[in-house]
Amino acid sequence: MVKMNSMVLLFLLSYWFVQPAMAYENIYDRTPVGVIEIKTLPAAVSLETQTTGDYFSSDDALFMRLFRYIDHNDLSMTVPVEADTSPGAMRFFIGSAQIDSMPTDQESVHVRALPERSVVSAGLRGGYTKQLFNQGVNSLRAWLDSNPSWIPAGDPYVVYWNGPFVPGFLKRSEVHIPLMPVEQ
């Protein structure tokens, strides 16, 4: 009985933590956990902030800077959030309903129009750590080694789908490497 009650409590807590994230607009679809796939990301408008150091050493400063910007400008939060690791940078995306009222650069937050992009993506589950990121990068590099018709077109970056209050074991992320086909 205690085990059943614990499982019910775990389910309810998981639902409570994950449910709010489901209300956000998705800029693109998630890659399922354990899957490596090629996907085309749509053109989008991002809000970006940077640090000179490593992303994993930034103590959520990048996230908070962007969160304050969207809160101050009354913008909707979207998912996912993308982050470059070295040097550190983080991107939030502007929801489709707000594209017409384009915000402007402010201090250390810059508005960028990103073109359509092709990436190879590895779907992950677990805490947002450098170790999990490196595991995803290694999987994608092995995939690239066995798929010689594609070459990297940029550095790996991480994609986060859940907010900071979701327990680590429930968090979903991806690692992307921009791609381009090998010229024939």
Secondary structure as GFF3:
##gff-version 3
##sequence-region A 1 184
A	DSSP	alpha_helix	2	18	.	.	.	ID=ss1
A	DSSP	three_ten_helix	19	23	.	.	.	ID=ss2
A	DSSP	beta_strand	25	26	.	.	.	ID=ss3
A	DSSP	beta_strand	36	41	.	.	.	ID=ss4
A	DSSP	beta_strand	44	50	.	.	.	ID=ss5
A	DSSP	three_ten_helix	55	57	.	.	.	ID=ss6
A	DSSP	alpha_helix	61	72	.	.	.	ID=ss7
A	DSSP	beta_strand	78	79	.	.	.	ID=ss8
A	DSSP	beta_strand	81	85	.	.	.	ID=ss9
A	DSSP	beta_strand	88	93	.	.	.	ID=ss10
A	DSSP	three_ten_helix	96	101	.	.	.	ID=ss11
A	DSSP	beta_strand	110	114	.	.	.	ID=ss12
A	DSSP	beta_strand	117	125	.	.	.	ID=ss13
A	DSSP	alpha_helix	130	145	.	.	.	ID=ss14
A	DSSP	beta_strand	150	152	.	.	.	ID=ss15
A	DSSP	beta_strand	157	160	.	.	.	ID=ss16
A	DSSP	three_ten_helix	168	170	.	.	.	ID=ss17
A	DSSP	beta_strand	172	181	.	.	.	ID=ss18
###
